[in-house]
């Protein structure tokens, strides 16, 4: 898919839920601020899914396909943050993997249409609250 993929997972086992479906329907920038080379942006990933209560989603996103992200974004120095706990990369996730981002949503947020918020930093040096190393 253009923006990425997602899977519905069982909260108790972590296994993919049989018969479930999930689609990343949009990946967009909320706003971009600070000068080029040190920019940051609010990011929103939208999904639709057929499951719900005791499940969570695992999203694999291609941030380079984000609508409205500046074309000259510097990926080599980028980092991500999850200030609201909505899209948490796995432990040990390397910032050097960007623009590819994998993250897990909270349990119970798998049903229907959802929007997940996270931050993208163009320069991770000195940033607090990074979700990658």
Rosetta blueprint (number, residue, H / E / L):
1 X L
2 X L
3 X L
4 X E
5 X E
6 X E
7 X E
8 X E
9 X E
10 X E
11 X L
12 X L
13 X L
14 X L
15 X L
16 X E
17 X L
18 X L
19 X L
20 X L
21 X L
22 X E
23 X E
24 X E
25 X E
26 X E
27 X E
28 X E
29 X E
30 X E
31 X E
32 X E
33 X E
34 X L
35 X L
36 X L
37 X L
38 X L
39 X L
40 X E
41 X E
42 X E
43 X E
44 X E
45 X E
46 X E
47 X E
48 X E
49 X E
50 X L
51 X L
52 X L
53 X L
54 X L
55 X E
56 X E
57 X E
58 X E
59 X E
60 X E
61 X E
62 X E
63 X H
64 X H
65 X H
66 X L
67 X E
68 X L
69 X L
70 X L
71 X L
72 X L
73 X L
74 X L
75 X H
76 X H
77 X H
78 X L
79 X E
80 X E
81 X E
82 X L
83 X L
84 X L
85 X L
86 X L
87 X L
88 X E
89 X L
90 X L
91 X L
92 X L
93 X L
94 X L
95 X H
96 X H
97 X H
98 X L
99 X L
100 X E
101 X E
102 X E
103 X E
104 X E
105 X L
106 X L
107 X L
108 X L
109 X L
110 X L
111 X L
112 X E
113 X E
114 X E
115 X E
116 X E
117 X E
118 X E
119 X E
120 X E
121 X E
122 X L
123 X L
124 X L
125 X L
126 X L
127 X L
128 X L
129 X L
130 X E
131 X L
132 X L
133 X L
